[in-house]
C-alpha cells in the first residue's frame, strides 16, 4: 500500500482565532510529535492562501519517516485529544496527509530519467 522509502506528510492551513488556546496546542503537540517521530518541516504565519484558504494565517507541514507513521500518528488517541485544542483555536482549517516520493523515484529524477 505504501511506497518503500517514502516519507509521510501532514499539510495543514488554518486561521487562528484564539492565540492563547493555539499556543497551548503547540506547547503540547511539539513534544508529542517527537515521540511519534514527526517534526515540523515548514511553517508560515503569512501564507499566500489560494483556493478557499485566503484567510489562513498559518500553514504547517509536518514530516514523518513514512506514510504509515503519519497516518498512525493522526489516528492515535493522543492526537485525537490534542486536535481538539487545534480545532477550537482555529477556523477554516484544512488537513491533508500525503505520501512523498519514494527513494527510487527521487533517484530517477536526480538522474534526469
Secondary structure, DSSP 8 states (H G I E B T S, - for coil): ---TT--EEEEEEEEES-HHHHHHHHHHHHHHHHHTTEEEEEEESS----SS-TT--EEEEEEESSHHHHHHHHHSHHHHHHHHHHHHHEEEEEEEEEE---HHHHHHHHTT-
